[in-house]
Amino acid sequence: MLLSVAVLAQPREVVLSIDDLPRGGDNRDANSIEEVTAMTKKLVGHLKGTNAIGFVNSGRLPALGEKGLQDVLKIWADGGLDLGNHTYSHPDISNVTTPEYCADIVRAEPALQKALSGRKPVYFRHPFLRTGKTKEATQGHEECLRRMGYEIAPVTLDNSDYVFAAVYGRGDGAMKARVKREYIDFMDRIFAFFEGRSLEVFGRPIPHVLLLHANQLNADTMPELLAMMSKRGYEFVSLKEAMADPAYRTADNHLGQYGPSWLHRWATTKGVAKQFEPDEPAWIMAEFKKLQAR
């Protein structure tokens, strides 16, 4: 009993990381400079003071042009938020060679350094969280990142926010309201699952890294998401602060086509039995599949 009380009394910390910048919502006009700017301003307005970091695909929206891209990234920088490299074009590591993958990372750098006032980004986030299907491929990619001076940005709180966001972006008022309610509840369950998982893998809470995506749903629900995290006892920290925890020095022995949470990877390294995070509500997935079929 004393051990469980001590564990529960430890402070909880979380990093907010936002992938796929620059991006608008998920409606049909989401890629216009007006939509991207409006969504970004709303999202960043909620994130100020949270130590959040955004991961950028500098070639994601070529229609923005160099000025449009810099204008959007400036919103993040002016909000006191850091930026990391997420590749230029968001390639799947399983479908390109190591030299091609590394070249895509390098291609992303000029726009990022300009947005960071000449500073080179520190962190790299793999698209789809995929790090390699084979030991040789994984080692080749990691060596490439070391040569370029990047630290890999892991994720412990993985989730499928993009599924909810797609349905939200194409829904009417009643649908949007339902998605928002279900999304906050789903994310609460995601936090509960990975909190339990950290106890199983490490015997204690660890600082978490939450993966979210730049989309209208997160821009609209961020106050509720932040309130949910605060209610669960979380303080918002930087990626550097979180990764100072010894848990983040655990070996990642995962190989495969897909990119799971680092807590699942570390469980494999430590020989802890597999468990999987909660599924999305069935109706959300059914609506998502309808959108994909169109």
C-alpha positions in Angstrom: 0.0 0.0 0.0 2.8 2.4 0.9 4.5 1.8 -2.5 1.3 2.4 -4.4 0.6 5.6 -2.5 4.2 6.8 -3.2 3.8 6.1 -6.9 0.5 7.9 -7.2 2.0 10.9 -5.3 4.8 11.4 -7.9 4.2 14.4 -10.2 3.1 13.6 -13.7 4.8 15.3 -16.7 3.9 15.4 -20.4 5.3 16.9 -23.5 2.9 18.1 -26.2 4.2 17.3 -29.6 2.3 18.3 -32.8 3.1 16.6 -36.1 2.6 17.5 -39.7 3.1 21.2 -39.8 2.1 23.2 -41.8 -1.5 22.0 -42.0 -5.1 23.3 -41.9 -8.1 21.3 -40.9 -9.7 18.3 -42.6 -12.4 20.1 -44.6 -12.2 20.6 -48.4 -10.6 24.1 -48.1 -8.1 23.1 -45.4 -5.0 23.7 -47.5 -5.6 27.3 -48.4 -3.3 29.9 -46.7 -6.3 31.4 -45.0 -7.4 28.1 -43.5 -3.9 27.1 -42.5 -3.2 30.5 -40.9 -6.5 30.6 -39.0 -6.2 27.0 -37.6 -2.5 27.6 -36.7 -3.3 30.8 -34.8 -6.0 29.1 -32.9 -4.0 26.0 -32.0 -0.9 28.0 -31.0 -3.0 30.4 -29.0 -4.0 27.5 -26.7 -0.4 26.0 -26.6 1.5 29.1 -25.4 3.3 28.4 -22.2 3.1 24.6 -22.6 6.6 24.0 -23.9 5.1 22.3 -26.9 7.1 21.3 -30.0 5.8 21.2 -33.6 7.3 18.8 -36.2 7.5 20.2 -39.7 7.2 18.7 -43.2 8.5 21.8 -45.1 7.3 20.4 -48.4 3.8 19.4 -47.2 2.0 22.3 -48.8 4.0 23.6 -51.8 1.1 25.9 -52.7 1.9 28.1 -49.7 5.2 29.0 -51.3 8.3 29.9 -49.2 6.8 33.0 -47.8 3.5 31.3 -46.8 5.4 28.5 -45.1 7.6 31.0 -43.2 4.6 33.0 -42.2 2.9 29.9 -40.7 6.1 28.7 -38.9 6.6 32.2 -37.5 3.2 31.9 -35.7 4.7 28.9 -33.9 8.1 30.6 -33.2 6.4 33.8 -32.0 4.3 31.6 -29.7 7.4 30.5 -27.9 7.2 27.0 -29.3 10.0 24.8 -30.6 10.2 23.2 -34.1 11.6 19.9 -35.1 12.3 18.1 -38.4 9.7 15.6 -39.6 11.2 15.3 -43.1 10.4 17.3 -46.2 7.7 15.1 -47.8 6.7 12.6 -45.0 8.0 9.4 -46.7 7.4 6.0 -45.4 10.7 4.6 -44.2 9.7 1.1 -45.4 9.3 2.3 -49.1 12.5 4.3 -49.7 16.2 3.6 -49.4 18.4 4.9 -46.6 20.0 7.5 -48.9 16.6 8.7 -50.1 15.3 9.0 -46.6 18.3 10.9 -45.4 18.2 13.3 -48.4 14.5 14.1 -47.6 15.6 15.0 -44.0 18.3 17.3 -45.3 15.9 18.9 -47.8 13.7 20.0 -44.9 16.4 21.8 -43.1 16.8 25.2 -44.9 13.2 26.2 -44.2 13.4 25.1 -40.6 16.6 26.9 -39.9 15.2 30.0 -41.4 12.1 29.8 -39.1 14.4 29.2 -36.1 16.5 32.3 -36.9 19.5 30.3 -38.1 19.4 27.6 -35.4 19.5 24.0 -36.5 16.6 21.9 -35.2 17.6 19.4 -32.5 14.9 16.8 -32.7 13.7 14.5 -35.5 10.3 12.7 -35.6 9.9 9.7 -37.9 6.8 9.9 -40.2 4.2 7.3 -39.1 6.7 6.6 -36.2 8.2 4.0 -38.4 11.9 3.4 -37.7 12.7 0.4 -40.0 11.7 -3.1 -40.8 15.2 -4.7 -40.5 18.1 -4.2 -38.2 20.3 -3.1 -41.1 17.9 -0.5 -42.3 17.2 0.8 -38.7 20.9 1.1 -38.0 21.5 2.9 -41.3 18.8 5.5 -40.6 20.1 6.0 -37.1 23.6 6.6 -38.3 22.3 9.1 -40.8 20.6 11.0 -38.0 23.7 10.9 -35.8 25.8 12.4 -38.5 23.3 15.2 -38.9 23.2 15.8 -35.1 19.6 14.9 -34.5 18.0 13.3 -31.5 15.1 11.0 -32.2 11.8 12.3 -30.7 10.0 9.3 -29.2 6.3 9.0 -28.5 4.8 7.3 -25.5 1.2 8.5 -25.7 0.3 7.3 -29.2 -3.3 7.5 -30.4 -5.5 7.9 -33.5 -6.5 11.5 -33.3 -6.4 11.7 -37.1 -9.3 9.3 -37.4 -11.5 11.6 -35.2 -10.2 14.7 -37.0 -11.2 13.4 -40.4 -14.7 12.7 -39.3 -14.9 16.0 -37.5 -13.7 17.9 -40.5 -16.4 16.6 -42.8 -19.3 16.5 -40.3 -22.2 18.8 -39.6 -22.9 20.6 -36.4 -24.4 17.6 -34.6 -21.6 15.3 -35.8 -18.9 17.7 -34.7 -20.4 17.9 -31.2 -20.5 14.1 -30.9 -16.9 13.7 -32.2 -15.6 16.3 -29.7 -17.3 14.5 -26.7 -16.1 11.1 -27.8 -12.6 12.4 -28.6 -12.0 13.8 -25.1 -13.2 10.6 -23.5 -11.0 8.5 -25.8 -7.9 10.6 -25.0 -8.6 10.2 -21.3 -8.7 6.5 -21.8 -5.4 6.6 -23.8 -3.7 8.5 -20.9 -5.0 5.9 -18.4 -3.8 3.0 -20.4 -0.2 4.3 -20.9 0.0 5.5 -17.3 -0.6 1.8 -16.4 1.8 0.7 -19.0 4.6 2.8 -17.6 4.1 1.1 -14.2 4.2 -2.3 -15.9 7.4 -1.6 -17.9 9.3 0.7 -15.4 7.5 0.3 -12.1 6.9 4.0 -11.8 5.4 6.9 -13.7 7.6 8.4 -16.5 7.4 11.7 -18.2 5.2 11.1 -21.3 5.4 12.4 -24.8 2.0 12.9 -26.4 1.6 12.7 -30.2 -1.1 15.0 -31.7 -1.5 16.3 -35.2 -2.1 19.8 -36.5 -5.8 19.7 -37.4 -9.0 21.6 -36.7 -10.2 19.1 -34.1 -7.2 19.7 -31.9 -7.4 23.5 -32.4 -11.0 23.4 -31.3 -10.7 21.0 -28.4 -7.3 21.9 -27.0 -8.8 23.8 -24.0 -10.7 20.6 -23.0 -7.6 18.4 -23.7 -5.4 20.6 -21.6 -8.0 20.6 -18.8 -8.3 16.8 -19.0 -4.5 16.5 -18.6 -4.4 19.0 -15.7 -7.2 17.0 -14.0 -5.0 13.9 -14.3 -2.2 15.8 -12.5 0.0 16.7 -15.4 2.5 19.5 -15.8 3.7 20.5 -19.2 7.4 20.1 -19.8 9.8 20.4 -22.8 11.1 17.4 -24.8 14.6 17.9 -23.4 13.3 17.8 -19.8 11.3 14.6 -20.4 14.1 12.8 -22.2 16.4 13.4 -19.3 14.5 10.7 -17.5 16.5 7.4 -17.5 13.6 5.6 -19.1 14.4 7.3 -22.4 17.8 5.6 -22.4 16.2 2.2 -22.6 17.2 0.3 -25.8 14.6 0.3 -28.6 14.7 -3.2 -30.2 11.6 -2.8 -32.3 11.7 -3.9 -35.9 8.8 -4.0 -38.2 6.7 -2.1 -40.8 4.6 -0.2 -38.2 5.5 2.4 -35.6 4.1 1.7 -32.1 4.5 3.7 -28.9 8.0 3.6 -27.4 6.4 2.1 -24.3 5.5 -0.9 -26.4 9.1 -0.9 -27.8 10.6 -0.8 -24.3 8.3 -3.5 -23.2 9.7 -5.7 -25.9 13.2 -4.9 -24.8 12.4 -5.7 -21.2 10.4 -8.9 -22.0 7.1 -7.4 -20.7 4.0 -9.0 -22.1 2.3 -7.2 -25.0 -0.8 -5.1 -24.4 -2.5 -2.7 -26.8 -4.1 0.7 -26.3 -7.9 1.3 -26.5 -9.6 1.2 -29.9 -11.5 4.1 -31.3 -15.3 3.8 -30.9 -16.7 1.6 -33.6 -18.9 4.3 -35.1 -16.0 6.7 -35.5 -14.0 4.0 -37.4 -17.0 3.2 -39.6 -17.4 6.9 -40.5 -13.7 7.1 -41.2 -13.8 4.2 -43.5 -16.7 5.8 -45.4 -14.5 8.9 -46.0 -11.7 6.7 -47.2 -13.9 4.9 -49.6 -14.9 8.2 -51.2 
